[in-house]
Amino acid sequence: MRSHLLNDTTTEHYRRSVTEGVERVAAQLATTDRPFTGITVDDLAPRIDAIDLDRPLHDTGAVLDELEDVYLRDAVYFHHPRYLAHLNCPVVIPAVLGEAVLSAVNSSLDTWDQSAGGTLIERKLIDWTAARIGLGPAADGVFTSGGTQSNLQALLLAREETKTQDLGKLRVFASEVSHFSVQKSAKLLGLGPDAVVVVPVDHDKRMRTVALARELERCAEAGLIPMAVVATAGTTDFGSIDPLPEIAGLCEQYGAWMHVDAAYGCGLLASLKYRHRIDGIERADSVTVDYHKSFFQPVSSSAVLVRDGATLRHATYHAEYLNPRRMLAERIPNQVDKSLQTTRRFDALKLWMTLRIMGADGIGTLFDEVCDLAAEGWKLLAADPRFDVVVEPSLSTLVFRYIPAAVTDPAEIDRANLYARKALFASGDAVVAGTKVSGRHYLKFTLLNPETTTADITAVLDLIAGHAEQYLGESLDRAC
């Protein structure tokens, strides 16, 4: 069994095995003509259930054959131009190369003596991102598993900076379309059930700053503490960007920590055309970025950045076996001093390889392309009488619903749109997402693939309309 350990004696085995795996994936990508096969849980689950994990196959080729049957053939492929559903991006090759390297070397980024150069590379990328945001010379941060963890850590720091023990007095303000992790974080941080104050949004799904000012004033009048305001730069459902400069001004006026959840909108940090859309982000106390959304990185690749690096001390715990206090005096850089995680992958390497091969402008150009595509898609939807589109995109998301000419019952229209989404997924021809707007069911395109074209959008809209019309026709037949 030692022949399977990666070391100086097994490099040829390693090279052959990885090459064989890469070739299988490459072959699958080359022949995939739709984003999904449409396989059902009932069809796939028995195949996996039938595998006896206590009876290994002892052959890489045989295992890869099996993997094709239970995973590769039926995976949902985000690289396909008609995958239009969630915030999943196609990945760039330099990042995949970085993934291969970091997995083989297997550095753990918690302490210097487990990562060495990896620690410095991550720190360099944090500095680069903080500079792109404009947080100033005292900024710092750390890579995380994703936006949910980044938001949790940011709100932890905000809670500790209030210097209060009465958690029942703390309030967090976020828009009604902010990410669910704000509510989840409040619960995990021990805040009260009324801690998150939901602020209404305007027609463009942006936080109403007049409403925010009113809520902050109520908070002050009630003797409560405005712990944080969470502004969103790219909401999950609409891609909307809250008015960051105005929110920053209110945070300064009321002494609230300003956190910007830019998990989606962080791609604008590299944009050549649309960077101005997140002006004001430089005034934040903390920022969430998800490189695995709009920097075209493999999952996971995320970070939380802070204006004042000293606030990261609130996540620090010194363990004698790992990062004893004496290391501070010795100026040994341990990233675990800043992180909620201990053992942590060298995910920063993927972004490093991307920047060193493609450059920031290369990333920004790709993100600009999907923003431009969304603008064209919005024009198509706005001109098509079959559809109602909710808001003109700020990033690359389109929310809409099919409106049949002869049906006026909103509940029946809801069912038609739900059916269309499910039928489309079952066919495998395209994958789209769904959400609710004012209690009604809508469909959603999240456009993150520069290979997607307006022709793809038009074709998928026609498929949606066809499925919805089929449902309504069958519904009418049943009613008769």
Salt bridges, closest charged atoms under 4 A:
GLU12 OE2 - ARG15 NH1 2.33
GLU20 OE2 - ARG24 NH2 3.91
ASP65 OD1 - ARG24 NH1 2.81
GLU68 OE2 - ARG24 NH1 2.89
ASP69 OD1 - ARG47 NH1 3.49
ASP69 OD1 - ARG73 NH2 2.70
ASP74 OD2 - ARG47 NH1 3.31
GLU99 OE2 - ARG345 NH2 2.24
GLU99 OE1 - LYS350 NZ 3.09
GLU122 OE1 - ARG344 NH1 2.80
ASP140 OD2 - LYS338 NZ 2.95
GLU160 OE2 - ARG159 NE 2.89
GLU161 OE2 - ARG313 NH2 3.40
GLU161 OE2 - HIS314 NE2 2.64
ASP204 OD1 - HIS203 ND1 3.68
GLU215 OE2 - ARG218 NH1 3.16
ASP237 OD1 - LYS444 NZ 3.15
GLU252 OE2 - ARG283 NH2 3.22
ASP279 OD1 - ARG275 NH1 3.57
ASP290 OD2 - HIS292 NE2 3.27
ASP290 OD2 - LYS293 NZ 2.50
GLU330 OE2 - ARG326 NH1 3.58
ASP347 OD1 - ARG345 NH1 2.49
ASP347 OD1 - LYS350 NZ 2.96
ASP372 OD2 - LYS273 NZ 2.74
GLU376 OE2 - LYS379 NZ 3.50
ASP384 OD2 - ARG386 NH2 2.80
GLU412 OE1 - ARG415 NH2 2.70
ASP414 OD1 - ARG401 NH1 2.55
ASP414 OD2 - ARG440 NH2 2.56
ASP456 OD1 - ARG82 NE 2.95
ASP462 OD1 - ARG386 NH2 2.91
